[in-house]
Amino acid sequence: MSDPVSDPVSDPVSDPVSAGGPAGEPCVALVTGAGSGIGRATTLRFVCAGARVLALDRDPEGVAETRRLAGDPGRVATLVEDVTAEGAPAAAVAAALRHFGRLDWLVNNAGIGNAKAADQTSDAEWDRYVDVNLRALFRFSREALPHLAPGRGAIVNLASVFGLFGHPRVAPYAATKAAVVGLTRQMAADYGPAGIRVNAVAPGVIETALTRGRIDADPRFQALNIDPIPFPRLGRPEDVANAIYFLCSQEASYVSGHVLAVDGGWSVTNYSRRGAAL
Ligand SMILES: NC(=O)c1ccc[n+]([C@@H]2O[C@H](COP(=O)([O-])OP(=O)(O)OC[C@H]3O[C@@H](n4cnc5c(N)ncnc54)[C@H](O)[C@@H]3O)[C@@H](O)[C@H]2O)c1
């Protein structure tokens, strides 16, 4: 059976199967927020598929642990940066090229979240959400785009189901995630002609550091976000990593501008009416 990330490419735009470089090299990904949760699982999923990863995080221990878990240190290079730092996008792309010689996939995963309504959000908090969840994603995409090869270049952005549907007390977070959906669609339109696909995933409740504190401790969170999930378990980082890998790989060779919910069916339930009673 052929390896979808290392097959040679003769005509990458029209070849629906191959995903490797011209000489059959493995694909190279840049994953932000790779020191925990979904970013770590995505890094491990890519490595498992034979790809190489430049794993970036502001947390040095987290990203070192991701590299250790990958098993083969030659397949993961790490970079400790805050995605909002002025020089972070250029440093990350340069590091991917320096370590692995190319760049095929960008996963804009680093993000922050908290429970806030608009009237409880300070200017500083608003700016921080925009800087991390949206502005950095735009700046990393802009830096990576010129390096992504036609036919195999792909960007996957982390949106959220809260960016698709109204929900209590997540105003600044949801606003940035809705903007991520909009930017994903616009970039798919702008860079499709260059053979580059841009998609987003919209996770529901995934058990990570971002949600752990609220899953057990907050009954309203439980009633709104967990009880209505049709599938009988919470989401795992690996569930989202599989969807991200699919969207990067040539299995999704004609999928662009799409927002893929990974939520166990939460977004097709009438969650808001149930939660409104609380
Ligand atoms: N967990 C969920 O239920 C859920 C749901 C919807 C969307 N998401 C999105 O998925 C993405 C990953 O979330 P997660 O649940 O894995 O969170 P997480 O907190 O487990 O991991 C986020 C990682 O990003 C890093 N990070 C945060 N800010 C950074 C910065 N400024 N610079 C560099 N690194 C930074 C953190 O150090 C951490 O390693 C986020 O964009 C989040 O909004 C998560």
The ligand as an SDF file (V2000), in Angstrom:
LIG
                    3D

 44 48  0  0  0  0  0  0  0  0999 V2000
  -10.6940   21.7550   23.7760 N   0  0  0  0  0  0  0  0  0  0  0  0
  -11.8110   22.1100   23.2020 C   0  0  0  0  0  0  0  0  0  0  0  0
  -12.9030   21.7030   23.6530 O   0  0  0  0  0  0  0  0  0  0  0  0
  -11.8110   23.0190   22.0050 C   0  0  0  0  0  0  0  0  0  0  0  0
  -13.0330   23.2750   21.3940 C   0  0  0  0  0  0  0  0  0  0  0  0
  -13.0690   24.1080   20.2860 C   0  0  0  0  0  0  0  0  0  0  0  0
  -11.9100   24.6680   19.7980 C   0  0  0  0  0  0  0  0  0  0  0  0
  -10.7210   24.4110   20.4110 N   0  0  0  0  0  0  0  0  0  0  0  0
   -9.5350   25.0590   19.8680 C   0  0  0  0  0  0  0  0  0  0  0  0
   -8.5070   24.1170   19.6690 O   0  0  0  0  0  0  0  0  0  0  0  0
   -7.2320   24.7570   19.8260 C   0  0  0  0  0  0  0  0  0  0  0  0
   -6.3820   23.9500   20.7930 C   0  0  0  0  0  0  0  0  0  0  0  0
   -7.0580   23.8830   22.0240 O   0  0  0  0  0  0  0  0  0  0  0  0
   -6.7330   22.7790   23.1380 P   0  0  0  0  0  0  0  0  0  0  0  0
   -8.0310   22.3920   23.7210 O   0  0  0  0  0  0  0  0  0  0  0  0
   -5.8210   21.7560   22.6110 O   0  0  0  0  0  0  0  0  0  0  0  0
   -6.0110   23.7270   24.2070 O   0  0  0  0  0  0  0  0  0  0  0  0
   -4.7630   23.4620   25.1730 P   0  0  0  0  0  0  0  0  0  0  0  0
   -4.8390   24.5680   26.1560 O   0  0  0  0  0  0  0  0  0  0  0  0
   -4.7210   22.0550   25.6390 O   0  0  0  0  0  0  0  0  0  0  0  0
   -3.5210   23.6770   24.1900 O   0  0  0  0  0  0  0  0  0  0  0  0
   -3.2540   24.9240   23.6370 C   0  0  0  0  0  0  0  0  0  0  0  0
   -1.7580   25.0260   23.4210 C   0  0  0  0  0  0  0  0  0  0  0  0
   -1.5230   26.2870   22.7830 O   0  0  0  0  0  0  0  0  0  0  0  0
   -0.4510   26.9120   23.4550 C   0  0  0  0  0  0  0  0  0  0  0  0
   -0.5990   28.3670   23.3490 N   0  0  0  0  0  0  0  0  0  0  0  0
   -1.6050   29.1250   23.8380 C   0  0  0  0  0  0  0  0  0  0  0  0
   -1.3650   30.4140   23.5780 N   0  0  0  0  0  0  0  0  0  0  0  0
   -0.1830   30.4560   22.9070 C   0  0  0  0  0  0  0  0  0  0  0  0
    0.6050   31.5030   22.3940 C   0  0  0  0  0  0  0  0  0  0  0  0
    0.2250   32.7850   22.5280 N   0  0  0  0  0  0  0  0  0  0  0  0
    1.7580   31.2060   21.7540 N   0  0  0  0  0  0  0  0  0  0  0  0
    2.1700   29.9170   21.6350 C   0  0  0  0  0  0  0  0  0  0  0  0
    1.4660   28.8860   22.1260 N   0  0  0  0  0  0  0  0  0  0  0  0
    0.3120   29.1570   22.7610 C   0  0  0  0  0  0  0  0  0  0  0  0
   -0.5380   26.4630   24.9070 C   0  0  0  0  0  0  0  0  0  0  0  0
    0.7230   26.5980   25.5700 O   0  0  0  0  0  0  0  0  0  0  0  0
   -0.9740   25.0160   24.7370 C   0  0  0  0  0  0  0  0  0  0  0  0
    0.1430   24.1410   24.6240 O   0  0  0  0  0  0  0  0  0  0  0  0
   -7.5250   26.1810   20.2970 C   0  0  0  0  0  0  0  0  0  0  0  0
   -7.4680   27.0580   19.1870 O   0  0  0  0  0  0  0  0  0  0  0  0
   -8.9470   26.0850   20.8160 C   0  0  0  0  0  0  0  0  0  0  0  0
   -9.6420   27.3050   20.7480 O   0  0  0  0  0  0  0  0  0  0  0  0
  -10.6520   23.5940   21.5070 C   0  0  0  0  0  0  0  0  0  0  0  0
  1  2  1  0
  2  3  2  0
  2  4  1  0
  4  5  1  0
  4 44  2  0
  5  6  2  0
  6  7  1  0
  7  8  2  0
  8  9  1  0
  8 44  1  0
  9 10  1  0
  9 42  1  0
 10 11  1  0
 11 12  1  0
 11 40  1  0
 12 13  1  0
 13 14  1  0
 14 15  2  0
 14 16  1  0
 14 17  1  0
 17 18  1  0
 18 19  2  0
 18 20  1  0
 18 21  1  0
 21 22  1  0
 22 23  1  0
 23 24  1  0
 23 38  1  0
 24 25  1  0
 25 26  1  0
 25 36  1  0
 26 27  1  0
 26 35  1  0
 27 28  2  0
 28 29  1  0
 29 30  1  0
 29 35  2  0
 30 31  1  0
 30 32  2  0
 32 33  1  0
 33 34  2  0
 34 35  1  0
 36 37  1  0
 36 38  1  0
 38 39  1  0
 40 41  1  0
 40 42  1  0
 42 43  1  0
M  CHG  2   8   1  16  -1
M  END
$$$$
